[in-house]
Amino acid sequence: MCSIFHLFDRNVWIFPTYNVPYYLLHPLGLGILCQLNGVDSTKWSHSKVWYSGQLYNSIGEFKTAYTSNSNGIIKIKLTRPAQTDTLFSTLNRRGDAQPVNPQRPPSSVEPDGIRYSLKNRRVTYLNWAFNFRMSSISGPALYDVRFKGERIAYEIALSEFAAFYSGNSPWPQTSDYVDSASVAGLQYRSLVPGGDCPDTATLINQTFYNQYGDSPSVSYITFCLFEHNNGLPLRRHLSYTVSEGSFYGGMLDSALVLRTALTVVNYDYIVDFIFHQNGVLETRLMASGYIQTSYYREAERPYGFRLGENILGNLHHHLINFKIDLDIVGTSNRYQTLDIMQDLVKRSDDSTKDFYQNKIVRTLKNTEGEAVFDFNFDTPKQHIVFSNTAKNSFSESKGYRIHIEGMSKSQLPENVDNERSIPWARHQMVVTKQKDAEIRSSSVYGLFDSARPATNFTEFYSDNESILDQDLVFWVTCGTYHIPRTEDIPVTTTVGTKMGFYLLPYNYHDGCPSLSSRDAIYVHHTDPSDLKKGVTVERYGNTATQCLTPKPTLESLLASNPDRILETNHGNYIY
């Protein structure tokens, strides 16, 4: 395993591990610094050695110290772990089986068939319609997102993501990953029905041209598309007593999900675009996979916890940047914040007494500089994008609200060392005037060019252009600090790792769009004048009848082509 140390010279620390599942959980406490200047491998060299917490200036110096037991060397004695089903780092099931007897978990059904359509990467679902693609560099993106025929967004895309580690040894200290360097779009593949997606999902392949052949290469099951009832009420109210009207109205939140999953070496990132029936679009990223560890020593304690006999899980910071090109009733948009401020007034029922409450202060952002957003609990606000010319029936401007989940502040000083490769992480949101040349907040060279970044995101807004009545792009950054714990062994679970944002209609409609849904249930008295006649349940034409739509099993898919999930034929895969 190697990690990159960014200087004007190209240096790589190589830390060996035991080659058993999974190798990152079996560090050996040894590292060699290699110098890879230029493309001529005959000129590459090695210099320093890190062993058992000590740095040696050459392999010769290390060899002398090791063989003579000098320089306070502490020798590491390890036994290669046996590769068994019970090895702590494998994903084989172990422990007391739950449930005791085999019982299948709940599963989704489509009693009347699918309620969405997919044709030529164009999806329609109830009031929603959108196109999607997979960028070979940055990953998934939506285009021409419409609700009730009106465009909400021109583009919503994952722009960049990074993970910056901390530690005492050179490996975690220099493990600052900017992941589009892996050519991220080519790593989204092999979603597993029944494991990553419901068995009812539509499975979608992706085709790329690459340098390994003259014909396209297929990446199997890059996306899955499914409608999902998440078991939560989208809306509801029970007015139980007659004096309050005596009725119930509500509906469960069934939404369409477009999902993909990226594996960058050890980490897995699941990206969901979720389309709710009330006009809300949710974008969600969750993390799973194996953590990167270092050989445990007491000097590593400030950077994590001991997770095994010889391993420490190092503190690291996940950061994700999204590009959101909104078109609210056209491309002439404005951005304002609704600032929640303290309001001191005279009480309306007693003018001699002061009364504290909150009020809204509308702050219109005129320039890119004014629109830079850094989260602060002391200044609560909501972010509204709106058209100044389009009004609803009550003369309020039609707009959408951007609600960010999982904001995280970078603690690194600006323009120092590898921080220069992620300037998009300095703020929680930046708003810019749309420019065709500003495609992404980063570049495929981001991992390797921190000394002289190929894309300097600060230039997108440092010219401080006007954003009043312009085509606006919102660059949203989410993140989380991950301090690994023993429950992250063998892999991190997605629960509690959600990051992303919501796009919520804001005075865009005259009421909740979900009122048109047949998914709703309304219960009322059959005869309000004679309550003994009972109640009527209105399902608007739907019934409780269920049938399971036949789908190919995972076993049948793999029998015909194992390369869908695990690589067996090098000719069919993308590298």
N, C-alpha and C positions, 0 to 999 in steps of 0.2 A: 504494500500500500504506500502511496506517495502523497505528499502534500506540497503545495507551492509556496515558495518564499520569494516575494516580489522585491527585486531590486533592479538596477539597470542591467546587472548580470542575471542570467536565467539559472536559478538554483532550485534543486528539488531534493527534499528530504525523503529518503526511502526507509520505511520502517517495516521490517518483515513481521509476519504473523503466521500462526499455524494454519495450514490450508485444510480446515475442517469447517463444517457449517456452524456458525457463520464466522468467517475469519476475523472480522473486526472485533469480536469479543474474545480474541485469543492473542493479545499483544505479547511481544517477547522482550520489550525493554531495550531494544537495540535499534539504532538508526545510523544511516550513512548519508552525508551531504554530497550530492553530485552536482557538478557544474556542466550545464548543457548549452553552452554558448554556440550559436550557429547551428546549421542543419547537417554539418559533417560529423557523424557520430564517432569518427576516429579521433576527433579532437576533444571529445567529452572526457571529463576527469572526475575523480572523487577526492574529497579533502577531509572534512571533519567526521568524527565518529561520536555518537552519543550512546553511552552505555551505563545503565544502572544509576542514572542521575548525574553522570559526569560527562563533560565534553573533552574530547581529545582532538588535537590539532591535525592529526594524520592517522592513517591506519597503522603506520609503523609505531607511533607513540602508543596507540591503544594496544597493539600486539605485545609491546614490551611490558606495559603495565599489567596486562592480563597474565602473561607467562611468568613474570617475576613477583606477582602479587604485591606490586608497589603502588604508590600514589593513592593509597587508601581505597583501592578498588574493592567493590562488593560484588562478588560473582553471583549471577542469577542461575539457579538450578531448577529447571522445569522438566516435567514429563509430558511428552506429547499426548494430548487427550485422545482417548479411544473414540472413534466415530460410531456411536451407538444411537439407538432411538431415544435413549434417556439422557443423552448429553444435554446439558442445560441450555445450550445455544441453538438447539434445533427447534423446529416447529412441529415435531411429532406430538400427538396428544399424549398426555401423561397425567398422573394424579388420579384421584378418585373420580370415576366417570359421573358426569352430571348431564342429564338425568340418569338415574341408576339404570333404567331400561331404555333402549333406543326409542326416542319419540321425535318426530320431525318438528322443526320450528314453524311458526306461522308463515304463510306465504301469500303473495299477492295473486289475485285472480282478475280476469277481465271478462265478466259474465256476458257482455254483449259485444266482445271484440274491442280492438284498440280504438281510442277516441282521438288519435292523432294521425297525421299522414307524413310521409317522408318521400320526397322525390327530388333527385338531383341536388342533394344537400339543402333543400328548402323544406322546413318543417312548419306545418300548421297544426294548431291545437286550440280548439275552442276559439277565443278571441285573439290568440297569439299567432304570430308568424315570424320566422327568422331564418337566416342562412347561417351556416357554420363551416369552419375549416380548421385544419391543423397546420400552423406554421412550422416548418422544419426547424426553425431557430428557436422561437419563443413559446410555441405551444398553441393551446386552443383559443379560438376567437369566434365571436358572433358578429354578424353583419345584418344591416337593414332590419332591426328589431322593431316590430309593429304590434300595436294593440288596438283592436277594432279598426284596423286598416290605417291607423295613423302612426307614422314613424316616431319612435321614442329615442332610439340610438342608431347611429350609423355604424359604430364599432364598439365592442366590449371585448377586451383581450387581456390575457396574461402577458405582461411586458418583460418582467425579470423576477428572479428569486435568488436568494443568497442565504448562506449559513456561515457565520463567523464564530470560530471556536476560541477558547481560552484554556491555558494550562501552564505547567511549569516546564515541560519538555518541549523540544522543537516541533514535534508533530502537531499537537493541538495549538501551539502558539502560532504556527504558520498555516493552519488549515482555515483559510478564508476562501470559501467557494462561491463563485458567481456562476450559477448553474446552466445558463444558456450556452456556456462553453462546451457542454456535453452535446450540443446540437439537440436541444431539449425535445423538439417535436418528434424526433426519431425514437425517443425513449418512451413515448406513450403507446403502449401496446399490451396485448394479452390480458385484457379484462376477463375474469373468470365468471361465467354464469353461475349463480348460486353462492358465489363467494364475494365478488365485487359488485354484482348487479343482480336484481331479481331474475328468476328464471323466465319471466314473461318479457324481458327486455328485448328490444330490437338491437342486434349486434352489427356494428358498422366497421368495416375495414378502412384502411388508409393506404394510398399508393404514392410512392415517391420515386423519382429518378435519383440515382446516385452514381458515384464514380466506379462502382464495382461491376457494372454490366450495362449492356445496351438496352435492356428492357426494364420496365418498372419493377420495383420491389414492393411486395405487399407486407404491410404491418397489420397483423390480424387483430380484430376486435379492439380498435383504437378508441372508439366511442361505444357507449350503449345509451339507448334512448328508451325511457319508460315513464308511464304515469304511475304515481305512487300516492297512496293514502297514508299520510304520516301519523294518523291516529289523533291528531290535535284538532280541536274545533277552529275553523277559520273565523267564525263568528257565532254567537249564540246569546239568547236571553230567555230566561224563564220568568214569566209574570204569573205567579202561582195563584194568587187570590183574585176573587171576582172584582174586588174594589180596584185592583191594579190592571184589569183588563183580561186576566186569565187566558194566557196563551204561551206557547213556546215556539221559538223560531231559531233555527241554527243549521249549520252544515259542517261536515268534516272537511279538512283541507286536503283535497286531492290536487296534486300539482304535477306538471311535466318536468322531468329531470333529464338533462343531457350531461352525461358523466364521462370523464376520462381519468386516467391515472398514469402518473409519470414515475419511473424508477430511475433515480440518479445514483448508481452504485448501491449504497446501503439504504438510502431514504426513499420512501414512497409518498408521493403527494397526490391526493385525490381532489379533482376539481369538478365542481358541480355548477351548472347553470339551472336555476329552478324557477319555473314560471307558474305563479299563483293565479287563481281565478279572480282575485280582486285587483288585478293590474300591477301587482308587485313582482319585480324581478330580483331574485336573490342570487348572488354569486358567492360561492363557498369553497374554501380550500381547507383540507384537513391533512394531517401528517401521520404517517405510520412508518414501519420499517425498522431496521437495526440502527442503534446508535453507534457513533464512533467512540471508541474508548482508548485509554492510554494505560500503560503499565503502572500499577498502583505503587505509590511511594508517599511518604508523609508530606513531602513538599507539594504534592498535588491536592492536598485537602482544601485549600482555598477555592478550588475550581470544580468541586463536585463531591460525590459520595462514593464510598467503596461498594461496588455492586457484585463482587465475587472475590475469590481468593487473590487474584492478581490484577484485577481490573478496576479502573475508576471511570465513571461516566462524566465526561467533561461538559461544563457549562457551554452553551452555544446559543446564538441568536438567529432565529429564522426571520427572514424579511421577504415580503412579496410585494411587487408593484403591479398595479393594474392600470390599463389605459381605458378611459370611458369617454367616447366621443358622442355626446348627447345632441339630439336635434329635437327640441321641444317645439312643436308646431313650426317647423322650419329651422333654418340655421342661424337666425338672428336671435340670440339668447342673451340673458343676463344672469349674473350670479350675485346672490345676496345672502347674508346670514341673518337669522332671527336670533338676536342676542337676548338672553334671559337676564334681566337686570332687576336689582332691588328697587322697590317702589314704596316711597313713604307718602302716605296720603292722610287726610282727615277722614275719620270714620263717617260713613254716610248717615248713620243713625245718631251720631253725636259729634258735632263739628269741633268739640273742644279736645278730642282725644286723637292722637296719632295712631296710624295703623300701618303695619308692614305687610307687603305682599310682593308679587313679582309682576313685571310688565315685559312686553316685547319691544325691542328697539330694532327696527329694520335697517341694516347696514348694507348698502349697495357697494359692490366692489367695482372700481372703475379701471384698475390696471392689474397686470399680472403680479406686480409687487405687493399690492394690497391684498391679493387673493391667496397668498401663501398662508397655509394653516398649520399651526402647531397646537396640539390639544392642550387644554388647561382646564382643570376642574373649576377654577375660580371664574372662568368666563364661559359658562354653558351656552351652546348655540346650536342651531340647526342650519343645514346647508341646502339652499333652494336654488334650483335652476329654472328659469321661467321665460316665457315670451311676453314682452311688454305690450304687444298688440292683440294677443289672443286672450279673450276673457270667457269665463264660464257664465252661467245664467245670472249670477249674483255679482257680476262685474269684478270678480277676483281674477288675477292673472293665472293662466294655466301654467302649471309647473310640475316638477318632480323634485323630490328630496333625496339627497344622498346620505345614507346612514351607514357609518363605518363601524365594523365590529373587529376587535382585536388590534387596536392601535398600540404601538410599542415604540418607545424612544430609543434611538441609538445613543450609546454612551461614548462613542469614539470621537476624538477631536477631528474637526473638519480638515481635509486636505493633508492628513498625516498618514503615511504608509498606505495600507490597502484600503482605507476609507475612501480614497479618491476614486475607487472603482464602483462605489455605490452612493453617489451624491443624491440619488433619488430617495434614499432612506432618511435624509435629514429632516424632512417634513412629513406630516401625515397626509397632506393633500396639497397639490400645486395645480393651478388653473392656468392654461395657456390658450392663446389664439391658435386655431388649427392651422398647421402648415404641412404640406405634403412631404417635406423633407424630414419632419420630426416624427418618424414612424414608431420608434421605440425609445424608452428611457435609457437603454443600455445598448450593448453590441455583443456579438458572438465572441469578441476578444476581451470581454470584461474581466475574465479571470486572470488574464496574463498581462494586462496593459495599465496597471494602476499607476505606473510612473508617468505614462503619457496616454491617458484614456482616449480611445478612438471616438467615443461619444461622451461629451460632457453635458450631463443633463441640466446643469445650472444655466447653460446658455439658452435653454428653452424659454426661461423667464427673466433672465437678467437684463434683457433689453426693455423690460417693463412696458410692453405694448398695451394699448387699450383693449379691454375685454368687454366693452359696453356694446351690446347689440352685435355680437360677433358669433362665429362658429367656434364653440368652446370645447376644449378637451380637458378632462379632469384626470390627474395622475394620483391615484390613491395608493398609499403604502400601509400595509398591515404587518404585524409581526408578533413574535412571542419569544420570551426567554425560556429555553428548555434546560432545566437542571435535572438530569436523569436520576431516577430512583430505581429501587430494586424491582418495582412492578413494570419497568420498561424492559425487563429481561423476559423472554428473548427479544420481543419487538414492542415498540411503542404502539399503543392503541389510539384510535382516532378520537375517542371521547375526551372532550376538554381541549382539543387542539384547533377548534374551528376559527378561521379567520376569513374576512371577506367584507361584503357590503350589500346593502339593499338599495334598490331604486324604487321609491314609493310615490305614487301619484299624489300631487299636492294641489288641491283645488282644480285638478284637471277635469274631473267628472262632476256632475251635479249630485251624485250619490255613489254608493258602493257598487262597482260593476258586478260583484258576485251575486247581486240580487236576481240576475237573469239565469242563474245556474239551476238546472234540474236536480242537482245534488242536494238541494236544500230540503229540509223537513219543517213543516208547519203544523202545529197541533192546536186545535181550538175546540170549544164546545160545539157540539152538533146543533144544539138549540139553546142559545144564551138565556131564553126565557124559561127553559125547563132543563136544569142541569142534570136531572136523572137520566136523560137520554144519552149521556156519555159524551165522548169526544170523537173528533174526526182527525185522522192523520193524513196529511196531504203530502204525497211524494212526487207530485208533478209528472206522473207518467212512469217513473221508475218503480221497480219492484225489488224484492230481496232475493230474487232467483240468482243462483251462482253456478257457473260452470268453468272449468279450468281449460283455457285455450292451450291445445297441444303445442309444445315447443321441443326442439331437439334437445336431448340430454347432453350434459357435458361429456359423458362417456362416448356417445355417438359422434360428437364433434371431433374428439381427440382420436377416435379410431380411424377416422378418415384423414386426419391431418394433425399429428401431434405438435407441429410447429405453430399451431394457433396459440399455444400456451408456453411451451418450453422448446428451446432451440434444438432441433435434431438434424436439420438440413441447412447448411451454411448458405446454400444458393438462394434460399427464400427469405433471408433476413437482411435487415439494414444495420449497418454498423456506424 
